[in-house]
């Protein structure tokens, strides 16, 4: 279905950009690419970096919790 829509848009001379992220790093790369496309590469880089840091903190907290080294409080922060 998406391929049909894309083909129709291309025939109508509309620029089409497709993203196909396969992992979290791909999502961050897509954010940077989209930022470049809309003329906001600095903002996109800052957003991607901020999300990457938050993702790393979440993975670290989950690892600690899973291994009995921490707990999650009611507000979602690890302690």
N, CA, C and O atoms as a GROMACS GRO file, in nm:
protein
  316
    1UNK      N    1   0.081  -0.118   0.000
    1UNK     CA    2   0.000   0.000   0.000
    1UNK      C    3   0.087   0.126   0.000
    1UNK      O    4   0.062   0.219  -0.077
    2UNK      N    5   0.190   0.130   0.088
    2UNK     CA    6   0.277   0.247   0.092
    2UNK      C    7   0.349   0.266  -0.040
    2UNK      O    8   0.365   0.378  -0.087
    3UNK      N    9   0.392   0.155  -0.101
    3UNK     CA   10   0.462   0.165  -0.229
    3UNK      C   11   0.372   0.228  -0.335
    3UNK      O   12   0.419   0.306  -0.417
    4UNK      N   13   0.244   0.194  -0.333
    4UNK     CA   14   0.150   0.252  -0.429
    4UNK      C   15   0.134   0.402  -0.406
    4UNK      O   16   0.131   0.480  -0.502
    5UNK      N   17   0.125   0.441  -0.281
    5UNK     CA   18   0.113   0.584  -0.248
    5UNK      C   19   0.238   0.659  -0.291
    5UNK      O   20   0.230   0.766  -0.350
    6UNK      N   21   0.354   0.602  -0.262
    6UNK     CA   22   0.480   0.665  -0.299
    6UNK      C   23   0.490   0.678  -0.451
    6UNK      O   24   0.528   0.784  -0.502
    7UNK      N   25   0.456   0.572  -0.522
    7UNK     CA   26   0.462   0.576  -0.668
    7UNK      C   27   0.371   0.685  -0.724
    7UNK      O   28   0.408   0.757  -0.817
    8UNK      N   29   0.252   0.697  -0.667
    8UNK     CA   30   0.158   0.799  -0.713
    8UNK      C   31   0.212   0.940  -0.686
    8UNK      O   32   0.200   1.028  -0.771
    9UNK      N   33   0.270   0.960  -0.570
    9UNK     CA   34   0.328   1.090  -0.538
    9UNK      C   35   0.443   1.125  -0.632
    9UNK      O   36   0.455   1.239  -0.677
   10UNK      N   37   0.528   1.027  -0.660
   10UNK     CA   38   0.640   1.052  -0.751
   10UNK      C   39   0.590   1.087  -0.890
   10UNK      O   40   0.642   1.177  -0.955
   11UNK      N   41   0.488   1.015  -0.937
   11UNK     CA   42   0.430   1.046  -1.068
   11UNK      C   43   0.372   1.188  -1.070
   11UNK      O   44   0.368   1.252  -1.175
   12UNK      N   45   0.327   1.236  -0.955
   12UNK     CA   46   0.272   1.372  -0.945
   12UNK      C   47   0.382   1.475  -0.921
   12UNK      O   48   0.354   1.591  -0.894
   13UNK      N   49   0.507   1.430  -0.932
   13UNK     CA   50   0.623   1.518  -0.919
   13UNK      C   51   0.638   1.574  -0.777
   13UNK      O   52   0.681   1.688  -0.758
   14UNK      N   53   0.601   1.493  -0.678
   14UNK     CA   54   0.618   1.531  -0.538
   14UNK      C   55   0.742   1.460  -0.484
   14UNK      O   56   0.759   1.340  -0.503
   15UNK      N   57   0.829   1.535  -0.418
   15UNK     CA   58   0.949   1.475  -0.359
   15UNK      C   59   0.907   1.383  -0.245
   15UNK      O   60   0.825   1.420  -0.161
   16UNK      N   61   0.964   1.264  -0.243
   16UNK     CA   62   0.931   1.166  -0.141
   16UNK      C   63   1.058   1.121  -0.070
   16UNK      O   64   1.158   1.088  -0.135
   17UNK      N   65   1.054   1.120   0.061
   17UNK     CA   66   1.166   1.071   0.141
   17UNK      C   67   1.112   0.959   0.229
   17UNK      O   68   1.012   0.976   0.298
   18UNK      N   69   1.177   0.846   0.225
   18UNK     CA   70   1.132   0.730   0.302
   18UNK      C   71   1.235   0.696   0.410
   18UNK      O   72   1.355   0.706   0.388
   19UNK      N   73   1.185   0.655   0.524
   19UNK     CA   74   1.271   0.612   0.633
   19UNK      C   75   1.231   0.471   0.671
   19UNK      O   76   1.113   0.436   0.673
   20UNK      N   77   1.330   0.390   0.702
   20UNK     CA   78   1.305   0.251   0.738
   20UNK      C   79   1.400   0.212   0.850
   20UNK      O   80   1.497   0.138   0.829
   21UNK      N   81   1.371   0.263   0.970
   21UNK     CA   82   1.459   0.237   1.083
   21UNK      C   83   1.447   0.091   1.127
   21UNK      O   84   1.337   0.035   1.134
   22UNK      N   85   1.561   0.032   1.155
   22UNK     CA   86   1.563  -0.107   1.200
   22UNK      C   87   1.609  -0.120   1.345
   22UNK      O   88   1.605  -0.229   1.402
   23UNK      N   89   1.652  -0.009   1.403
   23UNK     CA   90   1.695  -0.011   1.542
   23UNK      C   91   1.689   0.131   1.598
   23UNK      O   92   1.658   0.226   1.526
   24UNK      N   93   1.718   0.145   1.724
   24UNK     CA   94   1.710   0.275   1.790
   24UNK      C   95   1.811   0.373   1.730
   24UNK      O   96   1.779   0.490   1.711
   25UNK      N   97   1.930   0.326   1.700
   25UNK     CA   98   2.030   0.413   1.636
   25UNK      C   99   1.978   0.466   1.503
   25UNK      O  100   2.006   0.581   1.466
   26UNK      N  101   1.904   0.384   1.432
   26UNK     CA  102   1.844   0.427   1.305
   26UNK      C  103   1.742   0.538   1.325
   26UNK      O  104   1.729   0.627   1.241
   27UNK      N  105   1.670   0.533   1.436
   27UNK     CA  106   1.574   0.639   1.466
   27UNK      C  107   1.648   0.771   1.490
   27UNK      O  108   1.606   0.876   1.441
   28UNK      N  109   1.759   0.765   1.564
   28UNK     CA  110   1.836   0.887   1.588
   28UNK      C  111   1.894   0.941   1.458
   28UNK      O  112   1.897   1.063   1.437
   29UNK      N  113   1.940   0.853   1.369
   29UNK     CA  114   1.990   0.896   1.238
   29UNK      C  115   1.879   0.960   1.156
   29UNK      O  116   1.903   1.059   1.087
   30UNK      N  117   1.758   0.905   1.163
   30UNK     CA  118   1.645   0.960   1.091
   30UNK      C  119   1.612   1.100   1.142
   30UNK      O  120   1.581   1.189   1.062
   31UNK      N  121   1.620   1.121   1.272
   31UNK     CA  122   1.595   1.253   1.328
   31UNK      C  123   1.695   1.354   1.272
   31UNK      O  124   1.658   1.465   1.236
   32UNK      N  125   1.822   1.314   1.266
   32UNK     CA  126   1.925   1.403   1.212
   32UNK      C  127   1.901   1.432   1.064
   32UNK      O  128   1.915   1.546   1.019
   33UNK      N  129   1.865   1.330   0.989
   33UNK     CA  130   1.837   1.348   0.846
   33UNK      C  131   1.718   1.441   0.825
   33UNK      O  132   1.723   1.531   0.742
   34UNK      N  133   1.613   1.419   0.900
   34UNK     CA  134   1.494   1.503   0.888
   34UNK      C  135   1.526   1.647   0.925
   34UNK      O  136   1.478   1.740   0.861
   35UNK      N  137   1.606   1.664   1.029
   35UNK     CA  138   1.648   1.799   1.067
   35UNK      C  139   1.723   1.868   0.955
   35UNK      O  140   1.702   1.987   0.930
   36UNK      N  141   1.810   1.794   0.887
   36UNK     CA  142   1.882   1.852   0.774
   36UNK      C  143   1.788   1.888   0.660
   36UNK      O  144   1.805   1.991   0.595
   37UNK      N  145   1.688   1.804   0.636
   37UNK     CA  146   1.592   1.830   0.528
   37UNK      C  147   1.510   1.955   0.552
   37UNK      O  148   1.474   2.025   0.456
   38UNK      N  149   1.478   1.984   0.678
   38UNK     CA  150   1.393   2.100   0.707
   38UNK      C  151   1.474   2.223   0.751
   38UNK      O  152   1.416   2.324   0.792
   39UNK      N  153   1.606   2.214   0.741
   39UNK     CA  154   1.690   2.329   0.772
   39UNK      C  155   1.713   2.351   0.920
   39UNK      O  156   1.739   2.464   0.962
   40UNK      N  157   1.706   2.247   0.999
   40UNK     CA  158   1.728   2.259   1.143
   40UNK      C  159   1.824   2.150   1.193
   40UNK      O  160   1.791   2.077   1.286
   41UNK      N  161   1.943   2.141   1.131
   41UNK     CA  162   2.032   2.032   1.170
   41UNK      C  163   2.081   2.042   1.314
   41UNK      O  164   2.100   1.940   1.380
   42UNK      N  165   2.103   2.163   1.364
   42UNK     CA  166   2.149   2.180   1.501
   42UNK      C  167   2.045   2.133   1.603
   42UNK      O  168   2.078   2.064   1.700
   43UNK      N  169   1.920   2.171   1.579
   43UNK     CA  170   1.813   2.129   1.669
   43UNK      C  171   1.794   1.977   1.663
   43UNK      O  172   1.772   1.913   1.766
   44UNK      N  173   1.803   1.921   1.543
   44UNK     CA  174   1.787   1.776   1.528
   44UNK      C  175   1.900   1.702   1.598
   44UNK      O  176   1.877   1.600   1.663
   45UNK      N  177   2.021   1.753   1.585
   45UNK     CA  178   2.136   1.690   1.652
   45UNK      C  179   2.118   1.694   1.803
   45UNK      O  180   2.142   1.595   1.872
   46UNK      N  181   2.074   1.810   1.854
   46UNK     CA  182   2.052   1.823   1.999
   46UNK      C  183   1.943   1.727   2.046
   46UNK      O  184   1.956   1.664   2.151
   47UNK      N  185   1.835   1.716   1.969
   47UNK     CA  186   1.726   1.626   2.005
   47UNK      C  187   1.773   1.481   2.003
   47UNK      O  188   1.748   1.406   2.098
   48UNK      N  189   1.842   1.442   1.896
   48UNK     CA  190   1.890   1.304   1.885
   48UNK      C  191   1.986   1.271   2.000
   48UNK      O  192   1.978   1.163   2.058
   49UNK      N  193   2.074   1.363   2.032
   49UNK     CA  194   2.169   1.340   2.142
   49UNK      C  195   2.097   1.330   2.276
   49UNK      O  196   2.131   1.246   2.359
   50UNK      N  197   1.998   1.416   2.297
   50UNK     CA  198   1.921   1.413   2.421
   50UNK      C  199   1.846   1.281   2.434
   50UNK      O  200   1.845   1.220   2.542
   51UNK      N  201   1.784   1.236   2.327
   51UNK     CA  202   1.711   1.109   2.330
   51UNK      C  203   1.806   0.991   2.350
   51UNK      O  204   1.772   0.895   2.418
   52UNK      N  205   1.924   0.999   2.290
   52UNK     CA  206   2.022   0.891   2.307
   52UNK      C  207   2.067   0.882   2.452
   52UNK      O  208   2.080   0.773   2.507
   53UNK      N  209   2.091   0.998   2.514
   53UNK     CA  210   2.130   0.998   2.657
   53UNK      C  211   2.018   0.941   2.743
   53UNK      O  212   2.044   0.859   2.832
   54UNK      N  213   1.895   0.983   2.718
   54UNK     CA  214   1.782   0.932   2.795
   54UNK      C  215   1.766   0.781   2.775
   54UNK      O  216   1.737   0.709   2.870
   55UNK      N  217   1.786   0.735   2.654
   55UNK     CA  218   1.778   0.592   2.625
   55UNK      C  219   1.885   0.515   2.701
   55UNK      O  220   1.858   0.408   2.756
   56UNK      N  221   2.005   0.568   2.704
   56UNK     CA  222   2.114   0.505   2.777
   56UNK      C  223   2.084   0.499   2.926
   56UNK      O  224   2.109   0.397   2.991
   57UNK      N  225   2.030   0.607   2.982
   57UNK     CA  226   1.993   0.608   3.124
   57UNK      C  227   1.885   0.505   3.153
   57UNK      O  228   1.890   0.436   3.255
   58UNK      N  229   1.787   0.495   3.066
   58UNK     CA  230   1.680   0.396   3.085
   58UNK      C  231   1.734   0.254   3.080
   58UNK      O  232   1.698   0.170   3.162
   59UNK      N  233   1.821   0.227   2.983
   59UNK     CA  234   1.879   0.093   2.972
   59UNK      C  235   1.963   0.061   3.095
   59UNK      O  236   1.961  -0.052   3.144
   60UNK      N  237   2.038   0.158   3.144
   60UNK     CA  238   2.121   0.138   3.262
   60UNK      C  239   2.036   0.110   3.385
   60UNK      O  240   2.066   0.020   3.463
   61UNK      N  241   1.929   0.188   3.402
   61UNK     CA  242   1.840   0.168   3.516
   61UNK      C  243   1.773   0.032   3.508
   61UNK      O  244   1.758  -0.036   3.609
   62UNK      N  245   1.732  -0.009   3.388
   62UNK     CA  246   1.668  -0.140   3.371
   62UNK      C  247   1.767  -0.252   3.402
   62UNK      O  248   1.731  -0.352   3.465
   63UNK      N  249   1.891  -0.236   3.359
   63UNK     CA  250   1.994  -0.336   3.387
   63UNK      C  251   2.016  -0.348   3.538
   63UNK      O  252   2.021  -0.458   3.592
   64UNK      N  253   2.029  -0.232   3.605
   64UNK     CA  254   2.049  -0.233   3.750
   64UNK      C  255   1.931  -0.297   3.821
   64UNK      O  256   1.950  -0.378   3.912
   65UNK      N  257   1.810  -0.262   3.780
   65UNK     CA  258   1.690  -0.318   3.843
   65UNK      C  259   1.686  -0.469   3.823
   65UNK      O  260   1.657  -0.544   3.916
   66UNK      N  261   1.714  -0.512   3.701
   66UNK     CA  262   1.710  -0.655   3.669
   66UNK      C  263   1.813  -0.733   3.750
   66UNK      O  264   1.791  -0.848   3.785
   67UNK      N  265   1.924  -0.670   3.780
   67UNK     CA  266   2.032  -0.737   3.851
   67UNK      C  267   2.031  -0.707   4.002
   67UNK      O  268   2.131  -0.729   4.070
   68UNK      N  269   1.919  -0.658   4.052
   68UNK     CA  270   1.902  -0.636   4.194
   68UNK      C  271   1.980  -0.521   4.252
   68UNK      O  272   2.000  -0.515   4.374
   69UNK      N  273   2.025  -0.428   4.168
   69UNK     CA  274   2.105  -0.316   4.216
   69UNK      C  275   2.027  -0.186   4.226
   69UNK      O  276   2.086  -0.081   4.252
   70UNK      N  277   1.900  -0.192   4.206
   70UNK     CA  278   1.823  -0.068   4.213
   70UNK      C  279   1.675  -0.098   4.213
   70UNK      O  280   1.634  -0.214   4.200
   71UNK      N  281   1.598   0.004   4.227
   71UNK     CA  282   1.453  -0.008   4.221
   71UNK      C  283   1.398   0.113   4.149
   71UNK      O  284   1.466   0.214   4.132
   72UNK      N  285   1.276   0.102   4.108
   72UNK     CA  286   1.211   0.213   4.038
   72UNK      C  287   1.108   0.272   4.134
   72UNK      O  288   1.024   0.201   4.189
   73UNK      N  289   1.115   0.404   4.154
   73UNK     CA  290   1.021   0.472   4.244
   73UNK      C  291   0.890   0.496   4.172
   73UNK      O  292   0.877   0.470   4.052
   74UNK      N  293   0.793   0.547   4.243
   74UNK     CA  294   0.662   0.572   4.184
   74UNK      C  295   0.667   0.671   4.069
   74UNK      O  296   0.589   0.658   3.974
   75UNK      N  297   0.756   0.768   4.074
   75UNK     CA  298   0.762   0.867   3.967
   75UNK      C  299   0.848   0.822   3.850
   75UNK      O  300   0.871   0.899   3.757
   76UNK      N  301   0.895   0.699   3.854
   76UNK     CA  302   0.967   0.643   3.740
   76UNK      C  303   1.117   0.659   3.745
   76UNK      O  304   1.187   0.610   3.656
   77UNK      N  305   1.168   0.726   3.847
   77UNK     CA  306   1.312   0.742   3.856
   77UNK      C  307   1.374   0.625   3.931
   77UNK      O  308   1.310   0.566   4.018
   78UNK      N  309   1.496   0.592   3.897
   78UNK     CA  310   1.563   0.485   3.969
   78UNK      C  311   1.626   0.542   4.095
   78UNK      O  312   1.661   0.659   4.101
   79UNK      N  313   1.640   0.456   4.194
   79UNK     CA  314   1.705   0.501   4.317
   79UNK      C  315   1.801   0.396   4.364
   79UNK      O  316   1.866   0.415   4.467
   0.00000   0.00000   0.00000
